[in-house]
Amino acid sequence: MGVTKSEIFSDEQNEISLFAKAFGHPARVAILQHLFKINACVCGDLVNEIGLAQPTISQHLKELKQLGLIKGSIEGTSVCYCIDTDNWAQMKALLLQFLHQDTSKENSCC
């Protein structure tokens, strides 16, 4: 497997690519959508809601948490997850800035 050479890219470029990776799997998208829909912390019904095995859900939750898009708190023997609204807002601003690059200018490409 090749080396990504992420050090040759800007912090912003690396950050955008990490967020894009989060949206690159439908299970992670479904988890985020579910968390937004319930607008509360979820402790254990993701397996039933998403339809994947617990270890698979746990891996996706781990990735989303590492990116800071969700946060977790321990309640008894469960870890409850919810959207990290501050980090979500920062990610959204970064992606909107990237996506709003002007494409209306006439160019000589193709």
A tleap script that builds the chain and sets N, CA, C and O, in Angstrom:
source leaprc.protein.ff14SB
mol = sequence {
  NMET GLY VAL THR LYS SER GLU ILE PHE SER
  ASP GLU GLN ASN GLU ILE SER LEU PHE ALA
  LYS ALA PHE GLY HIE PRO ALA ARG VAL ALA
  ILE LEU GLN HIE LEU PHE LYS ILE ASN ALA
  CYS VAL CYS GLY ASP LEU VAL ASN GLU ILE
  GLY LEU ALA GLN PRO THR ILE SER GLN HIE
  LEU LYS GLU LEU LYS GLN LEU GLY LEU ILE
  LYS GLY SER ILE GLU GLY THR SER VAL CYS
  TYR CYS ILE ASP THR ASP ASN TRP ALA GLN
  MET LYS ALA LEU LEU LEU GLN PHE LEU HIE
  GLN ASP THR SER LYS GLU ASN SER CYS CCYS
}
set mol.1.N position { 0.849 -1.183 0.000 }
set mol.1.CA position { 0.000 0.000 0.000 }
set mol.1.C position { 0.887 1.236 0.000 }
set mol.1.O position { 1.904 1.267 0.693 }
set mol.2.N position { 0.520 2.238 -0.756 }
set mol.2.CA position { 1.306 3.455 -0.883 }
set mol.2.C position { 1.175 4.363 0.324 }
set mol.2.O position { 0.226 4.262 1.101 }
set mol.3.N position { 2.133 5.238 0.463 }
set mol.3.CA position { 2.127 6.232 1.523 }
set mol.3.C position { 1.318 7.435 1.049 }
set mol.3.O position { 1.441 7.844 -0.105 }
set mol.4.N position { 0.496 8.005 1.919 }
set mol.4.CA position { -0.363 9.111 1.502 }
set mol.4.C position { 0.374 10.431 1.383 }
set mol.4.O position { -0.087 11.336 0.688 }
set mol.5.N position { 1.515 10.553 2.050 }
set mol.5.CA position { 2.282 11.798 2.033 }
set mol.5.C position { 1.425 12.986 2.467 }
set mol.5.O position { 1.498 14.062 1.873 }
set mol.6.N position { 0.624 12.789 3.493 }
set mol.6.CA position { -0.286 13.841 3.941 }
set mol.6.C position { 0.452 15.097 4.392 }
set mol.6.O position { -0.132 16.181 4.429 }
set mol.7.N position { 1.730 14.959 4.735 }
set mol.7.CA position { 2.488 16.125 5.200 }
set mol.7.C position { 2.735 17.144 4.093 }
set mol.7.O position { 3.065 18.294 4.380 }
set mol.8.N position { 2.582 16.744 2.841 }
set mol.8.CA position { 2.805 17.702 1.755 }
set mol.8.C position { 1.560 18.547 1.472 }
set mol.8.O position { 1.605 19.472 0.661 }
set mol.9.N position { 0.449 18.225 2.142 }
set mol.9.CA position { -0.790 18.962 1.947 }
set mol.9.C position { -1.067 19.858 3.144 }
set mol.9.O position { -0.553 19.625 4.238 }
set mol.10.N position { -1.871 20.870 2.933 }
set mol.10.CA position { -2.171 21.809 4.009 }
set mol.10.C position { -3.025 21.140 5.083 }
set mol.10.O position { -3.649 20.106 4.846 }
set mol.11.N position { -3.039 21.745 6.255 }
set mol.11.CA position { -3.884 21.244 7.338 }
set mol.11.C position { -5.345 21.218 6.895 }
set mol.11.O position { -6.078 20.276 7.197 }
set mol.12.N position { -5.756 22.249 6.185 }
set mol.12.CA position { -7.136 22.331 5.709 }
set mol.12.C position { -7.454 21.191 4.746 }
set mol.12.O position { -8.514 20.572 4.847 }
set mol.13.N position { -6.556 20.912 3.822 }
set mol.13.CA position { -6.770 19.828 2.869 }
set mol.13.C position { -6.869 18.477 3.571 }
set mol.13.O position { -7.710 17.648 3.222 }
set mol.14.N position { -6.011 18.261 4.557 }
set mol.14.CA position { -6.057 17.021 5.322 }
set mol.14.C position { -7.346 16.906 6.125 }
set mol.14.O position { -7.941 15.832 6.214 }
set mol.15.N position { -7.768 18.019 6.706 }
set mol.15.CA position { -8.986 18.007 7.509 }
set mol.15.C position { -10.219 17.731 6.638 }
set mol.15.O position { -11.086 16.944 7.019 }
set mol.16.N position { -10.293 18.368 5.491 }
set mol.16.CA position { -11.412 18.127 4.567 }
set mol.16.C position { -11.440 16.658 4.160 }
set mol.16.O position { -12.510 16.050 4.116 }
set mol.17.N position { -10.291 16.089 3.867 }
set mol.17.CA position { -10.256 14.690 3.438 }
set mol.17.C position { -10.690 13.746 4.551 }
set mol.17.O position { -11.314 12.719 4.282 }
set mol.18.N position { -10.368 14.079 5.792 }
set mol.18.CA position { -10.818 13.245 6.910 }
set mol.18.C position { -12.337 13.304 7.070 }
set mol.18.O position { -12.981 12.283 7.313 }
set mol.19.N position { -12.896 14.487 6.935 }
set mol.19.CA position { -14.359 14.595 7.021 }
set mol.19.C position { -15.018 13.863 5.855 }
set mol.19.O position { -16.052 13.218 6.029 }
set mol.20.N position { -14.424 13.961 4.671 }
set mol.20.CA position { -14.972 13.252 3.516 }
set mol.20.C position { -14.961 11.741 3.764 }
set mol.20.O position { -15.875 11.030 3.345 }
set mol.21.N position { -13.925 11.260 4.445 }
set mol.21.CA position { -13.853 9.842 4.782 }
set mol.21.C position { -15.007 9.459 5.703 }
set mol.21.O position { -15.569 8.371 5.575 }
set mol.22.N position { -15.357 10.335 6.619 }
set mol.22.CA position { -16.462 10.049 7.542 }
set mol.22.C position { -17.755 9.843 6.781 }
set mol.22.O position { -18.568 9.002 7.162 }
set mol.23.N position { -17.959 10.595 5.712 }
set mol.23.CA position { -19.176 10.488 4.912 }
set mol.23.C position { -19.041 9.435 3.817 }
set mol.23.O position { -19.973 9.217 3.043 }
set mol.24.N position { -17.892 8.787 3.753 }
set mol.24.CA position { -17.625 7.816 2.720 }
set mol.24.C position { -18.211 6.437 2.969 }
set mol.24.O position { -18.070 5.548 2.129 }
set mol.25.N position { -18.863 6.242 4.101 }
set mol.25.CA position { -19.506 4.961 4.386 }
set mol.25.C position { -20.948 5.209 4.791 }
set mol.25.O position { -21.209 6.028 5.672 }
set mol.26.N position { -21.887 4.517 4.165 }
set mol.26.CA position { -23.297 4.778 4.460 }
set mol.26.C position { -23.687 4.499 5.912 }
set mol.26.O position { -24.630 5.104 6.423 }
set mol.27.N position { -22.983 3.601 6.572 }
set mol.27.CA position { -23.312 3.334 7.980 }
set mol.27.C position { -23.031 4.566 8.844 }
set mol.27.O position { -23.810 4.887 9.741 }
set mol.28.N position { -21.922 5.252 8.573 }
set mol.28.CA position { -21.603 6.451 9.356 }
set mol.28.C position { -22.597 7.566 9.053 }
set mol.28.O position { -22.984 8.319 9.947 }
set mol.29.N position { -23.003 7.669 7.806 }
set mol.29.CA position { -24.029 8.654 7.440 }
set mol.29.C position { -25.329 8.323 8.166 }
set mol.29.O position { -25.984 9.219 8.699 }
set mol.30.N position { -25.704 7.059 8.191 }
set mol.30.CA position { -26.941 6.639 8.861 }
set mol.30.C position { -26.877 6.907 10.357 }
set mol.30.O position { -27.866 7.331 10.954 }
set mol.31.N position { -25.727 6.664 10.964 }
set mol.31.CA position { -25.565 6.937 12.400 }
set mol.31.C position { -25.752 8.424 12.679 }
set mol.31.O position { -26.480 8.803 13.597 }
set mol.32.N position { -25.094 9.264 11.885 }
set mol.32.CA position { -25.223 10.714 12.077 }
set mol.32.C position { -26.667 11.164 11.858 }
set mol.32.O position { -27.186 11.973 12.628 }
set mol.33.N position { -27.312 10.653 10.827 }
set mol.33.CA position { -28.702 11.022 10.570 }
set mol.33.C position { -29.601 10.612 11.736 }
set mol.33.O position { -30.491 11.363 12.134 }
set mol.34.N position { -29.366 9.438 12.270 }
set mol.34.CA position { -30.176 8.974 13.398 }
set mol.34.C position { -29.968 9.865 14.623 }
set mol.34.O position { -30.926 10.213 15.313 }
set mol.35.N position { -28.718 10.231 14.887 }
set mol.35.CA position { -28.443 11.100 16.035 }
set mol.35.C position { -29.109 12.466 15.874 }
set mol.35.O position { -29.613 13.031 16.845 }
set mol.36.N position { -29.112 12.992 14.661 }
set mol.36.CA position { -29.806 14.259 14.417 }
set mol.36.C position { -31.313 14.095 14.562 }
set mol.36.O position { -31.988 14.966 15.111 }
set mol.37.N position { -31.844 12.965 14.063 }
set mol.37.CA position { -33.286 12.737 14.100 }
set mol.37.C position { -33.818 12.658 15.532 }
set mol.37.O position { -34.857 13.236 15.850 }
set mol.38.N position { -33.097 11.936 16.386 }
set mol.38.CA position { -33.591 11.783 17.761 }
set mol.38.C position { -33.249 12.985 18.617 }
set mol.38.O position { -33.868 13.199 19.659 }
set mol.39.N position { -32.259 13.784 18.187 }
set mol.39.CA position { -31.855 14.993 18.901 }
set mol.39.C position { -31.611 14.726 20.384 }
set mol.39.O position { -31.996 15.517 21.245 }
set mol.40.N position { -30.967 13.598 20.662 }
set mol.40.CA position { -30.655 13.200 22.034 }
set mol.40.C position { -29.501 12.203 21.975 }
set mol.40.O position { -29.063 11.803 20.896 }
set mol.41.N position { -29.027 11.817 23.130 }
set mol.41.CA position { -27.990 10.800 23.177 }
set mol.41.C position { -28.605 9.426 22.961 }
set mol.41.O position { -29.720 9.158 23.409 }
set mol.42.N position { -27.884 8.570 22.285 }
set mol.42.CA position { -28.331 7.201 22.053 }
set mol.42.C position { -27.343 6.266 22.759 }
set mol.42.O position { -26.127 6.428 22.660 }
set mol.43.N position { -27.894 5.303 23.460 }
set mol.43.CA position { -27.037 4.398 24.228 }
set mol.43.C position { -26.945 2.993 23.659 }
set mol.43.O position { -25.899 2.357 23.791 }
set mol.44.N position { -27.991 2.484 23.034 }
set mol.44.CA position { -27.877 1.104 22.630 }
set mol.44.C position { -28.740 0.661 21.472 }
set mol.44.O position { -28.613 -0.485 21.039 }
set mol.45.N position { -29.591 1.485 20.957 }
set mol.45.CA position { -30.509 1.021 19.922 }
set mol.45.C position { -29.969 1.175 18.503 }
set mol.45.O position { -30.709 0.981 17.539 }
set mol.46.N position { -28.707 1.517 18.364 }
set mol.46.CA position { -28.150 1.695 17.017 }
set mol.46.C position { -28.082 0.390 16.236 }
set mol.46.O position { -28.227 0.398 15.014 }
set mol.47.N position { -27.865 -0.726 16.915 }
set mol.47.CA position { -27.810 -2.012 16.214 }
set mol.47.C position { -29.148 -2.274 15.543 }
set mol.47.O position { -29.194 -2.656 14.374 }
set mol.48.N position { -30.238 -2.070 16.278 }
set mol.48.CA position { -31.570 -2.272 15.702 }
set mol.48.C position { -31.880 -1.222 14.642 }
set mol.48.O position { -32.489 -1.534 13.619 }
set mol.49.N position { -31.476 -0.008 14.875 }
set mol.49.CA position { -31.789 1.098 13.961 }
set mol.49.C position { -31.017 0.994 12.646 }
set mol.49.O position { -31.585 1.196 11.572 }
set mol.50.N position { -29.731 0.682 12.730 }
set mol.50.CA position { -28.862 0.661 11.549 }
set mol.50.C position { -28.879 -0.711 10.870 }
set mol.50.O position { -28.782 -0.797 9.646 }
set mol.51.N position { -29.002 -1.770 11.653 }
set mol.51.CA position { -29.070 -3.108 11.085 }
set mol.51.C position { -27.732 -3.786 10.880 }
set mol.51.O position { -27.631 -4.737 10.105 }
set mol.52.N position { -26.712 -3.315 11.559 }
set mol.52.CA position { -25.395 -3.942 11.484 }
set mol.52.C position { -25.044 -4.544 12.839 }
set mol.52.O position { -25.677 -4.226 13.846 }
set mol.53.N position { -24.043 -5.405 12.862 }
set mol.53.CA position { -23.602 -6.042 14.099 }
set mol.53.C position { -22.984 -5.012 15.049 }
set mol.53.O position { -22.459 -3.986 14.617 }
set mol.54.N position { -23.058 -5.305 16.342 }
set mol.54.CA position { -22.532 -4.393 17.359 }
set mol.54.C position { -21.058 -4.042 17.141 }
set mol.54.O position { -20.705 -2.868 17.253 }
set mol.55.N position { -20.179 -5.010 16.835 }
set mol.55.CA position { -18.774 -4.634 16.610 }
set mol.55.C position { -18.594 -3.675 15.429 }
set mol.55.O position { -17.730 -2.799 15.461 }
set mol.56.N position { -19.410 -3.845 14.399 }
set mol.56.CA position { -19.339 -2.958 13.233 }
set mol.56.C position { -19.798 -1.557 13.599 }
set mol.56.O position { -19.158 -0.571 13.234 }
set mol.57.N position { -20.910 -1.472 14.321 }
set mol.57.CA position { -21.410 -0.168 14.787 }
set mol.57.C position { -20.359 0.501 15.670 }
set mol.57.O position { -20.095 1.696 15.538 }
set mol.58.N position { -19.765 -0.276 16.568 }
set mol.58.CA position { -18.751 0.275 17.475 }
set mol.58.C position { -17.571 0.853 16.713 }
set mol.58.O position { -17.046 1.903 17.086 }
set mol.59.N position { -17.148 0.180 15.649 }
set mol.59.CA position { -16.030 0.680 14.849 }
set mol.59.C position { -16.389 2.002 14.172 }
set mol.59.O position { -15.575 2.924 14.133 }
set mol.60.N position { -17.601 2.092 13.642 }
set mol.60.CA position { -18.028 3.335 12.997 }
set mol.60.C position { -18.157 4.460 14.030 }
set mol.60.O position { -17.778 5.598 13.754 }
set mol.61.N position { -18.684 4.149 15.207 }
set mol.61.CA position { -18.780 5.149 16.276 }
set mol.61.C position { -17.394 5.640 16.681 }
set mol.61.O position { -17.195 6.832 16.919 }
set mol.62.N position { -16.439 4.718 16.756 }
set mol.62.CA position { -15.067 5.078 17.109 }
set mol.62.C position { -14.483 6.069 16.100 }
set mol.62.O position { -13.850 7.055 16.478 }
set mol.63.N position { -14.702 5.797 14.823 }
set mol.63.CA position { -14.179 6.697 13.788 }
set mol.63.C position { -14.832 8.071 13.859 }
set mol.63.O position { -14.153 9.091 13.743 }
set mol.64.N position { -16.150 8.100 14.049 }
set mol.64.CA position { -16.854 9.381 14.151 }
set mol.64.C position { -16.403 10.158 15.385 }
set mol.64.O position { -16.297 11.384 15.355 }
set mol.65.N position { -16.141 9.435 16.463 }
set mol.65.CA position { -15.687 10.094 17.691 }
set mol.65.C position { -14.263 10.624 17.527 }
set mol.65.O position { -13.958 11.722 17.993 }
set mol.66.N position { -13.392 9.860 16.871 }
set mol.66.CA position { -12.022 10.323 16.638 }
set mol.66.C position { -11.996 11.600 15.812 }
set mol.66.O position { -11.131 12.453 16.008 }
set mol.67.N position { -12.936 11.733 14.893 }
set mol.67.CA position { -13.034 12.947 14.086 }
set mol.67.C position { -13.656 14.097 14.859 }
set mol.67.O position { -13.571 15.251 14.438 }
set mol.68.N position { -14.281 13.788 15.988 }
set mol.68.CA position { -14.901 14.824 16.803 }
set mol.68.C position { -16.321 15.167 16.397 }
set mol.68.O position { -16.895 16.128 16.909 }
set mol.69.N position { -16.901 14.390 15.477 }
set mol.69.CA position { -18.264 14.692 15.041 }
set mol.69.C position { -19.300 14.245 16.064 }
set mol.69.O position { -20.395 14.804 16.130 }
set mol.70.N position { -18.956 13.242 16.859 }
set mol.70.CA position { -19.829 12.820 17.948 }
set mol.70.C position { -19.019 12.792 19.230 }
set mol.70.O position { -17.788 12.782 19.204 }
set mol.71.N position { -19.723 12.780 20.346 }
set mol.71.CA position { -19.065 12.640 21.640 }
set mol.71.C position { -19.813 11.589 22.427 }
set mol.71.O position { -20.986 11.319 22.171 }
set mol.72.N position { -19.130 11.004 23.380 }
set mol.72.CA position { -19.735 9.946 24.160 }
set mol.72.C position { -19.583 10.194 25.641 }
set mol.72.O position { -18.607 10.790 26.098 }
set mol.73.N position { -20.570 9.724 26.381 }
set mol.73.CA position { -20.508 9.809 27.835 }
set mol.73.C position { -20.890 8.449 28.403 }
set mol.73.O position { -21.720 7.738 27.836 }
set mol.74.N position { -20.286 8.099 29.514 }
set mol.74.CA position { -20.530 6.805 30.134 }
set mol.74.C position { -21.711 6.929 31.083 }
set mol.74.O position { -21.729 7.782 31.970 }
set mol.75.N position { -22.697 6.061 30.881 }
set mol.75.CA position { -23.866 5.986 31.755 }
set mol.75.C position { -24.027 4.533 32.171 }
set mol.75.O position { -24.522 3.705 31.407 }
set mol.76.N position { -23.602 4.237 33.390 }
set mol.76.CA position { -23.639 2.852 33.860 }
set mol.76.C position { -22.659 2.022 33.069 }
set mol.76.O position { -21.466 2.325 33.026 }
set mol.77.N position { -23.164 0.967 32.437 }
set mol.77.CA position { -22.290 0.101 31.639 }
set mol.77.C position { -22.331 0.457 30.158 }
set mol.77.O position { -21.709 -0.227 29.344 }
set mol.78.N position { -23.048 1.508 29.798 }
set mol.78.CA position { -23.186 1.907 28.394 }
set mol.78.C position { -22.440 3.199 28.108 }
set mol.78.O position { -22.238 4.032 28.992 }
set mol.79.N position { -22.040 3.345 26.867 }
set mol.79.CA position { -21.524 4.623 26.385 }
set mol.79.C position { -22.613 5.219 25.507 }
set mol.79.O position { -23.076 4.586 24.558 }
set mol.80.N position { -23.017 6.436 25.829 }
set mol.80.CA position { -24.074 7.107 25.077 }
set mol.80.C position { -23.436 8.140 24.153 }
set mol.80.O position { -22.515 8.856 24.545 }
set mol.81.N position { -23.939 8.206 22.925 }
set mol.81.CA position { -23.364 9.088 21.917 }
set mol.81.C position { -24.362 10.139 21.463 }
set mol.81.O position { -25.570 9.906 21.421 }
set mol.82.N position { -23.815 11.312 21.123 }
set mol.82.CA position { -24.618 12.375 20.535 }
set mol.82.C position { -23.709 13.216 19.635 }
set mol.82.O position { -22.486 13.083 19.672 }
set mol.83.N position { -24.314 14.066 18.843 }
set mol.83.CA position { -23.560 14.969 17.962 }
set mol.83.C position { -22.784 15.967 18.808 }
set mol.83.O position { -23.331 16.540 19.750 }
set mol.84.N position { -21.521 16.178 18.481 }
set mol.84.CA position { -20.744 17.240 19.114 }
set mol.84.C position { -21.025 18.512 18.318 }
set mol.84.O position { -20.421 18.750 17.272 }
set mol.85.N position { -21.937 19.312 18.821 }
set mol.85.CA position { -22.449 20.444 18.041 }
set mol.85.C position { -21.369 21.479 17.708 }
set mol.85.O position { -21.407 22.076 16.632 }
set mol.86.N position { -20.425 21.698 18.598 }
set mol.86.CA position { -19.359 22.668 18.315 }
set mol.86.C position { -18.481 22.190 17.157 }
set mol.86.O position { -18.201 22.942 16.223 }
set mol.87.N position { -18.055 20.937 17.234 }
set mol.87.CA position { -17.207 20.395 16.169 }
set mol.87.C position { -17.977 20.244 14.866 }
set mol.87.O position { -17.416 20.414 13.783 }
set mol.88.N position { -19.266 19.924 14.971 }
set mol.88.CA position { -20.092 19.815 13.761 }
set mol.88.C position { -20.149 21.175 13.053 }
set mol.88.O position { -20.032 21.246 11.830 }
set mol.89.N position { -20.328 22.237 13.817 }
set mol.89.CA position { -20.403 23.583 13.239 }
set mol.89.C position { -19.081 23.956 12.563 }
set mol.89.O position { -19.084 24.554 11.487 }
set mol.90.N position { -17.957 23.607 13.184 }
set mol.90.CA position { -16.651 23.902 12.595 }
set mol.90.C position { -16.449 23.113 11.305 }
set mol.90.O position { -15.956 23.652 10.314 }
set mol.91.N position { -16.834 21.818 11.320 }
set mol.91.CA position { -16.713 20.993 10.125 }
set mol.91.C position { -17.599 21.544 9.014 }
set mol.91.O position { -17.181 21.623 7.859 }
set mol.92.N position { -18.812 21.920 9.365 }
set mol.92.CA position { -19.754 22.442 8.386 }
set mol.92.C position { -19.223 23.724 7.738 }
set mol.92.O position { -19.334 23.900 6.525 }
set mol.93.N position { -18.656 24.604 8.533 }
set mol.93.CA position { -18.095 25.850 8.003 }
set mol.93.C position { -16.939 25.563 7.047 }
set mol.93.O position { -16.838 26.180 5.987 }
set mol.94.N position { -16.077 24.634 7.422 }
set mol.94.CA position { -14.940 24.285 6.581 }
set mol.94.C position { -15.405 23.694 5.251 }
set mol.94.O position { -14.906 24.072 4.191 }
set mol.95.N position { -16.358 22.769 5.311 }
set mol.95.CA position { -16.850 22.143 4.086 }
set mol.95.C position { -17.644 23.115 3.223 }
set mol.95.O position { -17.555 23.066 1.996 }
set mol.96.N position { -18.414 23.992 3.842 }
set mol.96.CA position { -19.163 24.983 3.066 }
set mol.96.C position { -18.223 25.925 2.335 }
set mol.96.O position { -18.459 26.275 1.179 }
set mol.97.N position { -17.159 26.333 3.009 }
set mol.97.CA position { -16.168 27.200 2.365 }
set mol.97.C position { -15.551 26.479 1.155 }
set mol.97.O position { -15.361 27.079 0.097 }
set mol.98.N position { -15.248 25.212 1.323 }
set mol.98.CA position { -14.683 24.427 0.227 }
set mol.98.C position { -15.693 24.239 -0.911 }
set mol.98.O position { -15.344 24.385 -2.083 }
set mol.99.N position { -16.933 23.918 -0.566 }
set mol.99.CA position { -17.961 23.640 -1.574 }
set mol.99.C position { -18.478 24.889 -2.274 }
set mol.99.O position { -19.030 24.800 -3.370 }
set mol.100.N position { -18.306 26.046 -1.656 }
set mol.100.CA position { -18.791 27.289 -2.265 }
set mol.100.C position { -17.759 27.970 -3.153 }
set mol.100.O position { -17.900 29.147 -3.485 }
set mol.101.N position { -16.731 27.238 -3.534 }
set mol.101.CA position { -15.778 27.814 -4.471 }
set mol.101.C position { -16.516 28.126 -5.762 }
set mol.101.O position { -17.374 27.357 -6.197 }
set mol.102.N position { -16.190 29.226 -6.357 }
set mol.102.CA position { -16.942 29.727 -7.512 }
set mol.102.C position { -16.688 28.869 -8.748 }
set mol.102.O position { -15.556 28.729 -9.212 }
set mol.103.N position { -17.761 28.306 -9.260 }
set mol.103.CA position { -17.675 27.530 -10.503 }
set mol.103.C position { -18.342 28.245 -11.658 }
set mol.103.O position { -18.392 27.721 -12.771 }
set mol.104.N position { -18.855 29.441 -11.403 }
set mol.104.CA position { -19.571 30.157 -12.449 }
set mol.104.C position { -18.642 30.909 -13.415 }
set mol.104.O position { -19.082 31.367 -14.470 }
set mol.105.N position { -17.389 31.032 -13.059 }
set mol.105.CA position { -16.442 31.712 -13.942 }
set mol.105.C position { -16.221 30.871 -15.197 }
set mol.105.O position { -16.113 29.646 -15.145 }
set mol.106.N position { -16.159 31.563 -16.308 }
set mol.106.CA position { -15.889 30.870 -17.558 }
set mol.106.C position { -14.449 30.403 -17.534 }
set mol.106.O position { -13.547 31.147 -17.147 }
set mol.107.N position { -14.241 29.169 -17.949 }
set mol.107.CA position { -12.869 28.682 -18.011 }
set mol.107.C position { -12.620 28.003 -19.350 }
set mol.107.O position { -13.546 27.767 -20.125 }
set mol.108.N position { -11.380 27.701 -19.601 }
set mol.108.CA position { -11.013 27.141 -20.897 }
set mol.108.C position { -10.817 25.631 -20.823 }
set mol.108.O position { -10.194 25.031 -21.700 }
set mol.109.N position { -11.339 25.043 -19.799 }
set mol.109.CA position { -11.154 23.592 -19.614 }
set mol.109.C position { -12.173 22.823 -20.442 }
set mol.109.O position { -13.363 23.137 -20.425 }
set mol.110.N position { -11.719 21.858 -21.134 }
set mol.110.CA position { -12.546 20.916 -21.917 }
set mol.110.C position { -13.685 21.599 -22.623 }
set mol.110.O position { -14.463 20.944 -23.316 }
savepdb mol mol.pdb
quit
